[in-house]
Amino acid sequence: MDEKYRAGFVAASFPREPEGSAPYFRREFTVDRRPERALLHVTALGIVEPYLNGTRVGDEVLSPGWTSYRHRLPVSAHDVTGLIEPGANALGAIVGEGWAAGRIGFESLMRSGENADRFHYTDRPALFLQLELDYGDRTETIGTDGSFTCAPGAVVGHSLYDGETHDARLEPHGWCTAGFDDSRWSPADPFDWDPAALFPRAAEPIRRVEELAPVAVTTSPSGRTIVDFGQNISGRVRLTTTGRAGQTVTIRHAEILTDGELNVRSLRRAAAVDRYVLRGGGTETWEPRFTFHGFRYAEIDGPFDEVSAVVVHSDMRRTGWFDCSDPLVDRLHANTVWSMRGNFVGLPTDCPQRDERMGWTGDINAFGPTAAFLYDVRGVLDSWLADLAAEQRELGYVPFVVPDALHNPCEPTALWADVAVSLPWTLYREYGDTGILRRAYPSMTRFVRDVEARLDADGLWSGGFQFGDWLDPDAPADNAAAAKTDRYLVAGAYLARTTREMAETARILGEDADAVHFAALADRVREAFRREYATPGGRLAGETVTAYALAIAFGLLDPGQERKAGDRLAALVTDAGYRISTGFAGTPHVLPALTRTGHLEEAYRMLLQTGAPSLLHPVTMGATTVWERWDALLPDGTVHPAEMTSFNHYALGASVHWLHTTVGGLTPIEPGYRRMRIAPLPGIGLTHAALRHLTVHGEAAVSWRVAGGRMTVEVTVPPGTEAEVALPLHPDMLETVVPPGSHAWTYDLPEGYDPLRRHTLTTPIRTLMSDAEVWAAVERVFAEHLPHLPVAHAAKASPDTSLRTVLDRFPDRPDALESAFAAALATGDRSRK
């Protein structure tokens, strides 16, 4: 505990039922003169909204957010000097149930009992206020204690999942100003909470970040008013209304529409309904304050004059941007940014809409490098890692979700629990701050030593529960862990990565004995993986894309093995029609593995594939965020039948990091980008890409453009750094080291280079078949010019068979056949359209 926190907690003394009215607290005090400085420290078990002399204090919302409250409860400080008046003053707050007392998770689905998924931390909301009045010659402190009074008010429902109900007729007007008659209010009850949990807030608070106007207001087939805000967000609706006293405006939320009506299936058991009961007598504006929802659409029942959607999330600084010549790829990147925004509401969550919204460890572990590029996440993730370490110390293991709202004993798991190691390592690589590693070191070593003790005699992580390649698109709808790839292969691969990161961390921190030990462990785990899962020729057990991607991306193979594994990976990707066949564990690493082994064309074809499941398929279906499943919305427009189907999950958006490191071409050589490498790799379908990243040293920028047979590359190197630049497609394969500043190169491209030609006559037919639009055009050419050659025959062709092969087999072909095939191939060139 910070010793400056001397106030206590108070809770409502009036009878309160679960999901009942939020308590209002107040206390008056008198000062003889305005202090030189007044500082208000605020936190709560629940969600707190503080007031001083009738004015809302600060701009934080959903404060204090969700942390591991028993170990760490952040306290916000607000300068309120300008709000203090000589004479009588009034201090007040409203406290909603929030995460501390409200319904969180899905415990009631797993165990019986009333309120099984409520009261994880407390049986009622509790308030902490400490007002410090500095007069120069003395300091006075006013803190929450039995002198505060409390009463119910207008907030009669305040559930994060189910929504807020505000009855404006019940608002005790003037309650937070001096002179209010609180004679009917009750003294607040002292509430016991360990003050050692209190600490000053360091992470960025949750704020109202943006306000969106509707893009359409329509009437559904059933006659309901539907407002479309054009973007799936985390937040709430703000409306202005006029009506009679007692009239109710009801707002229901959903991510998608089906046949013009709200489809609430992705909400599961979260009602996500807000209600406002008018006080009457004039224009009224209302926005919920003790809840948030994940939604794009709102169904509004009742009168309203104006409406907007308020975007709510942790107020982090944006640090990464990317754009290119393909609008679908740009939308994929934008969707990933929006999903991150929607899932950084105080902590990294899985989704913002349904009865979950928890800090799943696997999601942020997969997404960590992408998150650190897009936003400055040091505040939010450093706090979250502190929560993880605190709960790990108490529980003896890393829980599946942090804070632990599931309360089920957990075994260490690859990609999930090893976030204790890989996320600090990711943040160190991004920011170059060894303090991140030092703070996390006890947690990192505790995890690795735990898993080390569980290895079998062969050095394999071969037992216990594993999520594996979670949400493999071929897994059964009711069993997301039943992936094609052996879950222990996944565990072994991730452990090889984790132990290497652990050894390097120990070396950096000067923990020499640990460095030697963990390096030996990393070698042992890598060799065990190769013996068990890889042949000398580079084949991987199970022959899955995930197996090859992990082995390659994590450097688990010898050079000869890796080269052959890369060829096999490219063949598997091609055979799958460049569609996705991987889940959480494999997806982030497929494009990097293809690129690392010289299969850039296959990586670009996978990027640009639009058929289901693929990176761009959700974009073609109108997605504005990343989906939990690649086929959350099926091609016919129906929702995937699985219960677990969210339309705002950032984990699978981890693939866009390849856009940053390969298409944009920016990677750190040294942690923190003191030295960086700029090596963009243009490929089929793109003529331009641009990237900007605010490093800890300043802005780094890369852009390249193909036009008129020439390549132009421009880079910006921030102060105090240097960059190795490898110019793409340069005739001399030029690489150079450049100092801070702006640099540009223009040069001729290789003769015949045309990035817009995604397909040529020599493209294998099985590749053409992966492009539905192109293949349909090719089929029409076969039907018109070669009706005697069944397309099915071509479809069974050997891997290298192309349209050129077909043309060469028919020397007496019609003259127009080659031109017809060329025209069909041009059908899929989106960049020309």
C-alpha positions in Angstrom: 0.0 0.0 0.0 1.1 3.6 -0.6 1.1 5.1 2.9 -0.6 8.2 1.7 -3.9 6.3 1.5 -5.3 6.7 5.0 -9.1 6.8 4.3 -11.2 3.7 4.6 -13.9 2.2 2.4 -17.7 2.6 2.9 -20.6 0.7 1.5 -24.3 1.3 1.4 -26.2 0.6 4.6 -29.7 0.5 3.0 -31.1 -2.9 2.0 -29.9 -3.9 -1.4 -30.8 -6.9 -3.6 -28.5 -8.2 -6.4 -28.8 -5.9 -9.4 -30.6 -3.4 -7.3 -30.1 0.4 -7.2 -26.6 1.8 -7.3 -25.8 3.7 -4.0 -25.2 7.4 -4.0 -22.8 8.7 -1.3 -22.2 12.2 0.0 -20.6 14.3 2.7 -20.4 18.0 3.2 -17.4 19.9 4.6 -16.5 23.5 5.2 -13.3 25.4 4.4 -12.4 28.9 5.5 -10.4 29.7 2.3 -9.6 28.1 -1.0 -6.6 25.7 -0.6 -3.4 26.2 -2.7 -4.0 22.7 -4.0 -6.7 20.1 -3.6 -6.3 16.5 -4.7 -9.0 13.9 -4.8 -8.0 10.2 -4.7 -10.7 7.9 -5.9 -11.3 4.2 -6.3 -14.0 1.7 -5.6 -15.0 -2.0 -5.5 -17.3 -1.5 -8.5 -17.5 1.4 -10.9 -17.2 4.9 -9.4 -18.3 8.3 -10.6 -17.1 11.0 -8.3 -18.6 14.5 -7.8 -17.5 17.7 -6.1 -19.9 20.6 -5.6 -22.2 19.4 -8.3 -19.4 18.8 -10.9 -18.4 15.4 -12.2 -14.7 15.0 -11.3 -12.4 13.8 -14.1 -13.1 12.2 -17.5 -12.5 8.6 -16.6 -15.3 6.1 -17.2 -15.8 2.6 -15.9 -13.2 3.5 -13.2 -11.2 1.9 -11.7 -11.5 -0.8 -14.4 -10.9 -4.4 -13.6 -7.7 -5.6 -11.9 -7.0 -8.4 -9.4 -8.7 -6.3 -6.7 -7.5 -8.3 -3.7 -3.9 -7.7 -4.7 -4.0 -4.5 -6.8 -6.7 -1.8 -6.7 -5.7 1.3 -8.6 -6.4 4.7 -7.2 -6.9 7.7 -9.5 -5.8 11.2 -8.5 -7.7 14.3 -9.7 -6.7 17.9 -9.2 -9.9 19.6 -7.9 -8.4 22.8 -6.7 -10.7 24.9 -8.9 -13.8 23.2 -7.6 -13.3 24.0 -3.9 -15.2 27.1 -2.6 -14.8 29.0 0.7 -17.6 27.9 2.9 -19.7 24.8 2.5 -18.7 22.1 0.0 -20.1 18.7 -0.9 -18.3 15.6 -1.9 -20.1 12.7 -3.5 -20.0 9.6 -5.7 -22.2 7.0 -7.3 -20.9 3.4 -7.3 -22.2 0.7 -9.7 -21.6 -3.0 -9.2 -19.1 -3.3 -12.0 -16.7 -6.3 -12.1 -16.4 -6.5 -8.3 -20.0 -7.4 -7.4 -21.7 -7.8 -10.7 -22.2 -10.8 -13.0 -18.9 -11.8 -14.7 -18.1 -14.9 -16.6 -20.1 -18.0 -17.1 -19.8 -19.8 -13.7 -23.5 -20.5 -13.5 -23.1 -22.6 -16.7 -20.5 -24.7 -15.0 -21.8 -24.9 -11.4 -25.1 -24.5 -9.8 -26.1 -22.1 -7.1 -27.8 -18.7 -6.9 -25.5 -15.9 -8.0 -22.8 -18.4 -9.0 -21.3 -15.8 -11.4 -21.7 -12.8 -9.1 -19.9 -11.4 -6.1 -16.4 -12.5 -7.2 -14.8 -9.9 -5.0 -17.5 -8.4 -2.8 -21.1 -8.8 -1.9 -21.8 -5.0 -2.5 -20.1 -2.0 -4.1 -17.8 0.0 -1.8 -16.3 3.5 -2.2 -12.9 5.0 -1.4 -12.4 8.8 -1.5 -9.6 10.8 0.0 -9.6 14.6 -0.5 -6.3 16.3 0.4 -6.5 20.1 1.0 -3.1 21.7 1.0 -3.0 25.2 2.4 0.7 25.6 2.3 1.1 25.8 6.1 -1.0 22.7 6.7 -2.8 19.9 5.0 -6.3 18.7 5.8 -7.7 15.3 4.7 -11.3 14.2 4.3 -11.8 10.5 3.7 -14.6 8.1 3.3 -15.8 7.0 6.8 -19.0 6.8 8.8 -19.7 10.6 8.3 -20.8 9.8 4.7 -24.4 9.2 4.1 -26.0 7.1 1.3 -29.2 6.4 -0.5 -30.6 4.9 -3.7 -31.0 7.1 -6.6 -31.9 7.1 -10.3 -29.5 4.2 -11.3 -31.8 1.3 -10.7 -30.0 -1.3 -12.8 -26.2 -1.3 -13.6 -25.0 -4.6 -14.9 -22.0 -4.8 -17.3 -23.6 -7.7 -19.2 -27.3 -6.9 -18.9 -27.2 -3.1 -19.2 -28.2 0.0 -17.2 -31.6 1.3 -16.2 -31.9 5.0 -15.3 -35.1 6.4 -13.9 -34.6 10.1 -14.1 -37.7 10.7 -11.9 -35.7 9.2 -9.0 -32.7 11.5 -9.3 -32.1 13.3 -6.0 -31.5 16.7 -7.5 -28.7 18.6 -5.8 -27.5 15.6 -3.9 -23.8 16.4 -4.6 -24.1 20.1 -3.7 -23.9 21.9 -0.4 -27.2 22.4 1.4 -28.9 19.3 0.1 -31.3 17.8 2.7 -30.0 14.3 3.3 -31.8 13.8 6.6 -33.5 10.7 5.1 -30.3 9.3 3.9 -28.5 6.5 6.0 -25.1 6.6 7.4 -22.7 4.7 5.2 -21.3 1.4 6.6 -17.5 1.1 7.1 -16.3 -1.6 4.7 -13.2 -3.7 5.4 -10.7 -4.0 2.6 -7.0 -4.6 2.8 -5.4 -1.2 2.2 -2.2 -2.9 1.0 -4.0 -3.5 -2.3 -4.2 0.2 -3.1 -1.7 1.7 -5.5 -1.6 4.9 -7.7 -2.9 4.4 -11.2 -0.2 4.3 -13.8 -2.0 2.7 -16.8 -4.1 4.9 -19.0 -7.7 5.1 -17.8 -10.8 4.1 -19.7 -12.3 7.1 -21.4 -14.9 8.2 -24.0 -12.6 8.2 -26.9 -14.8 8.9 -29.9 -18.4 9.5 -30.8 -20.0 8.0 -34.0 -23.0 9.4 -35.8 -25.4 6.9 -37.4 -24.9 5.9 -41.0 -28.5 4.8 -41.3 -31.7 4.7 -39.3 -34.2 2.2 -40.7 -37.4 0.4 -39.8 -37.1 -3.4 -39.6 -39.6 -5.8 -41.2 -41.2 -6.2 -37.7 -41.6 -2.4 -37.5 -38.7 -1.7 -35.1 -36.3 1.2 -35.3 -32.8 0.1 -36.1 -29.8 2.5 -35.9 -26.6 1.4 -37.8 -23.5 3.2 -36.6 -21.4 1.6 -39.3 -18.8 0.1 -37.0 -18.7 -2.6 -34.4 -17.4 -1.0 -31.2 -17.2 -1.2 -27.4 -19.2 1.5 -25.8 -22.7 2.7 -25.4 -25.5 4.8 -27.0 -26.0 8.5 -26.2 -29.4 9.9 -27.0 -31.4 13.1 -26.7 -35.2 12.7 -26.1 -38.3 14.6 -25.3 -41.4 13.0 -23.8 -43.7 12.7 -20.9 -42.6 11.7 -17.4 -42.4 7.9 -17.0 -42.0 7.2 -20.7 -39.3 4.6 -21.3 -36.7 4.5 -24.1 -35.3 1.0 -24.4 -32.0 0.3 -26.3 -31.0 -3.1 -27.4 -27.6 -3.8 -28.9 -26.2 -6.3 -31.4 -23.2 -6.9 -33.6 -25.2 -8.0 -36.7 -28.6 -8.0 -38.3 -30.3 -11.0 -39.8 -33.1 -10.2 -42.3 -33.1 -6.6 -41.1 -33.6 -7.6 -37.4 -31.2 -7.6 -34.5 -29.4 -10.9 -34.2 -28.3 -11.2 -30.5 -26.9 -14.7 -30.7 -23.4 -13.6 -30.2 -24.4 -12.0 -26.9 -25.1 -15.4 -25.4 -26.6 -14.7 -21.9 -25.7 -11.0 -21.9 -29.0 -9.1 -22.3 -27.2 -5.8 -23.3 -30.4 -3.7 -22.8 -30.3 -0.1 -21.5 -33.4 1.7 -20.4 -34.0 5.4 -19.7 -37.2 6.5 -17.9 -37.9 10.2 -18.7 -38.4 12.7 -16.0 -40.5 14.8 -18.4 -40.8 18.5 -18.9 -38.2 19.2 -21.6 -35.3 17.9 -23.6 -33.2 15.2 -21.8 -29.9 13.8 -22.8 -28.7 10.4 -21.4 -25.8 8.0 -21.7 -25.2 5.0 -19.6 -22.2 5.3 -17.2 -22.0 1.9 -15.5 -22.0 -0.5 -18.4 -20.7 -1.0 -21.9 -21.6 -3.1 -24.8 -20.1 -4.6 -28.0 -22.3 -3.5 -30.9 -22.8 -1.9 -34.3 -26.6 -1.8 -34.3 -29.0 -0.5 -31.7 -32.7 -1.1 -31.7 -34.4 1.8 -30.0 -38.0 1.6 -28.7 -39.3 4.9 -27.5 -38.9 8.6 -28.5 -35.5 10.1 -29.4 -34.4 13.2 -31.2 -30.7 12.6 -31.6 -28.5 9.5 -31.1 -24.8 8.6 -31.3 -22.5 5.8 -30.3 -19.8 6.5 -27.8 -16.6 4.5 -28.2 -15.2 3.5 -24.9 -11.8 1.9 -24.2 -8.4 2.5 -22.5 -7.1 5.8 -23.8 -3.8 4.5 -25.2 -1.6 6.4 -27.7 -1.8 5.2 -31.2 1.7 4.2 -32.5 1.2 2.2 -35.7 -0.4 2.8 -39.1 -0.4 0.8 -42.4 -2.1 1.3 -45.7 -1.6 -0.2 -49.2 -3.1 -0.2 -52.7 -5.7 -3.0 -51.9 -8.8 -1.7 -50.2 -9.7 -5.1 -48.8 -6.3 -5.4 -47.1 -6.6 -1.9 -45.7 -10.0 -2.9 -44.3 -8.4 -6.0 -42.7 -5.9 -3.8 -41.0 -8.6 -1.3 -39.9 -10.7 -4.2 -38.6 -7.8 -5.4 -36.5 -7.3 -1.9 -35.0 -11.0 -1.7 -34.1 -10.9 -5.1 -32.5 -8.0 -4.1 -30.4 -9.8 -0.9 -29.4 -12.9 -2.9 -28.5 -10.9 -5.3 -26.4 -8.7 -3.0 -24.4 -11.3 -1.8 -22.0 -9.1 -1.6 -18.9 -7.3 -4.9 -19.7 -6.9 -7.2 -22.8 -10.1 -9.1 -23.2 -11.4 -11.7 -25.6 -14.6 -9.9 -26.7 -16.7 -6.9 -25.6 -20.2 -8.1 -26.2 -21.1 -11.5 -24.6 -21.2 -12.9 -21.1 -17.4 -13.2 -21.0 -15.1 -10.1 -21.7 -12.3 -11.7 -19.7 -8.5 -11.4 -19.9 -7.8 -14.7 -21.7 -4.1 -15.2 -21.6 -3.9 -17.0 -25.0 -5.6 -14.2 -26.9 -3.1 -11.4 -25.8 -0.1 -13.8 -26.2 -1.0 -14.4 -29.8 -1.8 -10.7 -30.4 1.0 -9.1 -28.3 3.4 -8.1 -31.1 0.5 -6.6 -33.2 -0.8 -4.7 -30.1 2.6 -3.3 -29.3 3.0 -2.0 -32.9 -0.5 -0.4 -33.1 -0.6 1.3 -29.6 1.6 2.2 -26.7 0.5 -0.7 -24.4 3.1 -0.3 -21.7 0.6 1.0 -19.2 -2.2 -1.4 -19.7 -0.2 -4.5 -20.2 2.4 -3.8 -17.5 -0.6 -3.5 -15.1 -2.1 -6.7 -16.4 1.2 -8.6 -16.1 1.4 -7.4 -12.5 -2.1 -8.9 -11.9 -1.0 -12.1 -13.6 2.1 -12.3 -11.3 0.1 -11.6 -8.2 -2.5 -14.3 -9.0 0.2 -16.8 -10.0 1.9 -16.3 -6.6 -1.3 -16.9 -4.8 -2.6 -19.8 -6.9 0.6 -21.5 -7.8 -0.2 -21.3 -11.5 -1.1 -18.9 -14.3 -4.9 -19.0 -14.6 -6.5 -19.1 -18.0 -7.9 -15.6 -17.5 -6.5 -12.7 -15.6 -8.0 -11.5 -13.3 -9.2 -15.0 -12.5 -13.0 -15.0 -12.8 -13.3 -18.7 -13.4 -11.8 -20.0 -10.1 -11.0 -23.4 -11.6 -7.6 -24.9 -10.9 -5.4 -24.7 -14.1 -2.5 -26.6 -15.5 0.2 -24.7 -17.4 -0.7 -24.5 -21.1 1.2 -23.5 -24.2 0.3 -20.1 -25.7 -2.0 -19.4 -22.8 0.0 -19.7 -19.5 3.3 -19.0 -21.2 2.2 -15.5 -21.8 4.0 -15.0 -18.5 7.2 -15.3 -20.5 6.4 -14.3 -24.1 4.5 -11.1 -23.4 7.2 -9.4 -21.3 9.7 -10.5 -24.0 7.5 -8.9 -26.7 7.2 -5.7 -24.7 11.0 -5.6 -24.2 11.6 -6.1 -27.9 9.2 -3.2 -28.7 10.3 -0.7 -26.0 13.9 -1.8 -25.1 13.1 -1.4 -21.4 14.9 -4.0 -19.3 12.7 -3.0 -16.3 9.8 -4.8 -18.0 11.8 -8.0 -17.9 13.1 -7.4 -14.3 9.6 -6.9 -13.0 8.3 -10.0 -14.7 11.3 -12.2 -14.0 10.0 -14.0 -10.9 6.7 -14.8 -12.8 8.6 -15.9 -15.9 10.9 -18.3 -14.0 8.1 -19.7 -11.9 6.2 -20.7 -15.0 9.2 -22.2 -16.8 10.4 -24.2 -13.8 6.9 -25.5 -13.3 6.7 -26.8 -16.9 10.3 -28.1 -16.7 9.3 -30.4 -13.8 6.4 -31.8 -15.9 8.6 -32.9 -18.9 8.7 -36.6 -19.5 12.0 -38.6 -19.6 12.4 -37.7 -23.3 12.2 -34.0 -22.6 8.7 -33.7 -24.1 5.7 -31.8 -22.7 3.5 -34.8 -23.3 0.8 -34.7 -20.6 -1.8 -32.5 -19.1 -4.5 -30.3 -20.6 -3.7 -28.2 -23.7 -5.8 -25.8 -25.7 -3.7 -26.7 -28.7 -4.4 -25.0 -32.0 -7.6 -23.5 -30.6 -10.4 -22.8 -33.1 -8.9 -24.6 -36.0 -11.7 -24.0 -38.6 -12.0 -27.8 -39.2 -12.6 -28.5 -35.5 -16.1 -29.5 -34.5 -18.4 -26.6 -33.6 -18.8 -27.9 -30.1 -15.1 -28.7 -29.5 -12.7 -25.8 -30.4 -9.7 -27.7 -29.0 -10.1 -30.7 -31.4 -7.7 -29.3 -34.0 -5.9 -31.2 -36.8 -2.5 -30.6 -35.2 -1.4 -32.7 -32.2 -1.8 -30.5 -29.1 1.5 -31.8 -27.6 3.3 -30.9 -30.8 2.0 -27.3 -30.3 3.0 -27.4 -26.7 6.5 -28.6 -27.5 7.0 -25.9 -30.2 5.8 -23.1 -28.0 7.9 -24.4 -25.1 11.0 -24.3 -27.3 10.3 -20.7 -28.0 9.5 -19.8 -24.4 12.6 -21.4 -23.0 14.8 -19.6 -25.5 13.1 -16.3 -24.5 13.7 -17.2 -20.8 17.4 -18.0 -21.4 17.9 -14.7 -23.2 16.0 -12.8 -20.5 18.3 -14.3 -17.8 21.4 -13.3 -19.8 20.2 -9.7 -20.3 19.4 -9.3 -16.6 22.8 -10.8 -15.5 21.2 -13.9 -14.0 24.2 -16.0 -15.2 23.4 -19.3 -13.5 19.8 -19.1 -14.7 21.0 -18.2 -18.2 23.1 -21.3 -18.4 20.4 -23.5 -17.0 17.6 -22.2 -19.3 19.8 -22.3 -22.4 20.5 -26.0 -21.7 16.8 -26.5 -21.2 16.0 -24.7 -24.4 18.4 -27.0 -26.3 16.9 -30.1 -24.6 13.3 -29.1 -25.5 14.3 -28.3 -29.1 16.1 -31.6 -29.6 13.2 -33.4 -28.0 10.8 -31.8 -30.5 12.9 -32.7 -33.5 13.3 -36.3 -32.4 9.6 -36.7 -31.8 7.9 -34.6 -34.5 10.4 -34.0 -37.4 12.0 -36.4 -39.8 15.6 -35.8 -41.0 14.1 -34.8 -44.3 12.0 -32.0 -42.7 8.6 -33.6 -42.6 6.4 -32.8 -39.6 4.2 -35.2 -37.8 0.5 -34.8 -38.8 1.4 -32.9 -42.0 -0.6 -29.8 -40.9 0.0 -26.2 -41.7 0.3 -25.3 -38.0 3.0 -27.9 -37.4 5.1 -26.6 -40.2 4.5 -23.0 -39.5 5.5 -23.3 -35.8 8.6 -25.4 -36.5 9.8 -22.9 -39.1 8.8 -19.7 -37.3 10.3 -20.8 -34.0 13.6 -22.0 -35.6 13.3 -25.6 -34.5 14.8 -27.2 -37.6 18.2 -27.4 -39.2 18.7 -25.4 -42.4 18.2 -28.3 -44.6 15.2 -29.5 -42.8 13.8 -26.0 -42.8 14.1 -25.6 -46.5 12.2 -28.8 -47.2 9.7 -28.0 -44.5 9.1 -24.6 -46.2 8.4 -26.3 -49.5 6.0 -28.7 -47.8 4.3 -25.8 -46.1 3.9 -24.0 -49.4 2.4 -27.1 -50.9 -0.1 -27.6 -48.1 -1.1 -23.9 -48.3 -1.6 -24.2 -52.1 -3.5 -27.5 -51.8 -5.9 -25.7 -49.3 -6.5 -23.1 -52.0 -4.7 -20.5 -49.9 -7.5 -20.7 -47.4 -7.0 -20.7 -43.6 -6.6 -24.1 -42.0 -5.1 -22.9 -38.7 -6.3 -21.7 -35.3 -5.0 -19.4 -32.6 -1.6 -21.1 -32.3 -0.8 -21.5 -35.9 -2.4 -18.5 -37.7 0.0 -15.8 -36.7 3.0 -17.8 -37.9 2.0 -19.1 -41.4 2.8 -16.0 -43.4 6.1 -15.4 -41.6 7.1 -19.1 -42.1 6.3 -19.0 -45.8 8.3 -15.8 -46.2 11.2 -17.1 -44.2 11.5 -20.1 -46.5 11.3 -18.2 -49.8 7.6 -18.7 -50.5 6.6 -15.0 -50.7 4.2 -15.6 -53.6 2.3 -18.2 -51.6 2.1 -15.8 -48.6 0.7 -13.0 -50.8 -1.8 -15.4 -52.4 -2.9 -16.4 -48.9 -3.2 -12.8 -47.9 -5.4 -11.9 -50.9 -7.6 -15.0 -50.8 -11.3 -14.0 -50.3 -12.9 -17.4 -50.1 -14.0 -18.9 -46.8 -12.1 -19.3 -44.6 -9.5 -16.7 -45.3 -8.1 -13.4 -43.9 -10.2 -11.4 -46.3 -13.4 -13.4 -46.3 -14.9 -11.5 -43.3 -14.1 -8.3 -45.0 -16.0 -9.3 -48.1 -18.9 -10.2 -45.7 -19.0 -6.6 -44.4 -17.0 -7.2 -41.2 -15.7 -4.1 -39.4 -13.8 -6.0 -36.7 -12.0 -9.4 -36.6 -14.2 -12.4 -35.9 -13.6 -15.1 -33.4 -14.1 -17.7 -36.1 -13.1 -17.2 -39.7 -16.6 -18.3 -40.7 -18.6 -16.7 -37.8 -20.9 -15.5 -40.6 -21.3 -18.3 -43.1 -21.2 -17.6 -46.8 -25.0 -17.7 -47.0 -25.3 -15.0 -44.4 -26.3 -17.2 -41.5 -24.5 -17.2 -38.2 -22.2 -20.1 -37.4 -24.1 -22.7 -35.3 -21.5 -22.8 -32.5 -22.4 -21.2 -29.2 -19.0 -19.5 -29.2 -19.3 -17.1 -32.1 -18.1 -13.5 -31.5 -17.8 -10.8 -34.2 -15.1 -8.9 -32.2 -12.1 -11.0 -31.2 -8.6 -9.6 -31.9 -6.6 -12.9 -31.6 -6.8 -13.9 -35.3 -5.9 -10.4 -36.3 -2.4 -11.2 -35.2 -1.7 -12.1 -38.9 -1.6 -8.4 -39.8 1.8 -8.1 -38.0 3.1 -9.7 -41.2 1.9 -6.5 -43.0 4.1 -4.5 -40.6 7.2 -6.6 -40.7 7.2 -7.9 -44.3 5.0 -5.8 -46.6 5.9 -2.6 -44.7 9.2 -4.2 -43.9 10.1 -2.7 -40.4 11.6 -4.8 -37.7 13.9 -4.0 -34.7 17.4 -5.3 -34.8 18.0 -4.1 -31.2 15.1 -3.9 -28.7 13.4 -0.5 -28.8 14.5 0.1 -32.5 17.8 1.7 -31.6 18.9 -0.2 -34.7 16.3 -1.3 -37.1 16.0 -3.2 -40.4 13.9 -1.8 -43.2 13.4 -4.5 -45.9 9.9 -4.4 -47.5 9.0 -7.3 -49.7 6.5 -6.3 -52.4 4.4 -9.1 -53.9 1.6 -9.9 -56.2 -1.5 -7.7 -56.1 0.0 -4.7 -54.4 1.5 -1.6 -56.1 2.0 0.5 -53.0 2.3 0.2 -49.2 3.1 2.7 -46.5 3.8 2.2 -42.8 4.4 4.5 -39.8 5.5 3.5 -36.3 6.1 5.7 -33.3 9.1 4.0 -31.7 10.4 5.1 -28.3 13.0 7.2 -30.3 10.5 8.9 -32.6 8.7 8.1 -35.9 10.0 5.5 -38.3 8.3 5.4 -41.7 8.5 3.2 -44.8 6.8 3.5 -48.1 7.2 1.9 -51.5 5.5 2.4 -54.8 5.6 0.6 -58.2 4.7 2.8 -61.2 5.9 3.0 -64.8 8.4 0.2 -64.4 10.1 1.9 -61.6 10.3 1.4 -57.8 10.3 4.3 -55.3 11.3 3.6 -51.7 11.1 6.3 -49.0 12.1 5.8 -45.4 12.3 8.0 -42.3 14.7 7.0 -39.5 14.1 8.6 -36.0 16.7 10.5 -34.1 19.4 8.6 -32.3 18.9 5.4 -34.4 20.2 3.9 -37.6 18.6 1.6 -40.1 19.8 -1.2 -42.3 17.9 -0.8 -45.6 17.4 -3.6 -48.1 15.9 -2.2 -51.3 13.3 -4.5 -52.8 13.8 -5.7 -56.4 16.9 -3.6 -56.8 19.0 -4.6 -59.8 22.1 -4.7 -57.6 20.3 -6.1 -54.5 21.4 -3.0 -52.7 21.6 -2.9 -48.9 22.9 0.1 -47.0 23.0 1.6 -43.5 21.4 5.0 -43.2 21.5 7.6 -40.3 18.5 9.5 -38.9 16.5 11.5 -41.3 14.6 11.1 -44.6 15.9 9.0 -47.5 14.6 8.1 -50.9 15.6 5.8 -53.8 14.1 5.4 -57.3 15.3 2.7 -59.7 14.2 0.5 -62.6 12.4 -2.7 -61.8 13.3 -6.0 -63.4 12.1 -6.3 -67.0 8.5 -7.7 -67.2 7.8 -7.2 -63.5 4.1 -6.6 -63.1 2.7 -6.9 -59.5 -0.9 -6.6 -60.8 -0.7 -9.8 -62.7 -1.8 -12.1 -59.9 -2.1 -15.0 -62.3 -0.3 -15.9 -65.5 -0.5 -18.7 -68.1 2.2 -20.5 -66.1 0.3 -20.3 -62.7 -0.5 -23.8 -61.6 -4.1 -24.7 -62.3 -4.6 -25.7 -58.6 -3.7 -22.2 -57.7 -6.2 -20.8 -60.2 -8.9 -23.0 -58.6 -8.4 -21.2 -55.3 -9.6 -17.9 -56.8 -13.3 -18.4 -57.3 -13.8 -15.5 -59.6 -10.9 -16.4 -61.9 -11.7 -20.1 -61.9 -15.3 -19.4 -63.0 -13.9 -17.3 -65.9 -11.5 -20.0 -66.8 -14.2 -22.6 -66.8 -16.2 -20.5 -69.2 -13.2 -20.5 -71.6 -12.9 -24.3 -71.4 -16.7 -24.6 -72.1 -16.4 -22.4 -75.2 -13.1 -23.4 -76.7 -12.3 -26.9 -75.3 -15.6 -28.5 -74.5 -14.1 -31.9 -75.2 -11.6 -31.4 -72.3 -13.5 -31.9 -69.0 -12.6 -29.2 -66.5 -12.5 -32.0 -63.9 -9.6 -33.4 -65.8 -7.7 -30.2 -65.4 -8.6 -30.0 -61.8 -6.8 -33.4 -61.2 -3.7 -32.2 -62.9 -0.3 -32.5 -61.4 0.9 -29.7 -59.2 2.8 -28.0 -61.9 0.2 -28.2 -64.7 -0.8 -24.8 -65.9 -2.9 -23.2 -68.7 0.4 -23.0 -70.6 0.6 -26.8 -70.3 -3.0 -27.1 -71.8 -2.1 -24.7 -74.6 1.0 -26.6 -75.5 -1.0 -29.9 -75.6 -3.2 -28.4 -78.4 -1.0 -27.0 -81.1 -4.0 -26.7 -83.4 -5.9 -24.7 -80.8 -8.1 -21.8 -81.9 -6.1 -18.5 -82.1 -8.4 -16.9 -79.7 -7.8 -19.4 -76.9 -4.7 -17.9 -75.4 -6.3 -14.4 -75.4 -9.4 -15.8 -73.8 -7.4 -17.5 -71.0 -5.4 -14.2 -70.5 -8.7 -12.3 -70.2 -10.0 -14.8 -67.7 -6.9 -14.5 -65.6 -7.2 -10.7 -65.5 -10.7 -11.1 -63.8 -9.1 -11.4 -60.4 -6.8 -8.5 -60.6 -8.5 -6.3 -57.9 -5.9 -3.6 -58.1 -6.8 -2.8 -61.7 -10.4 -2.2 -60.9 
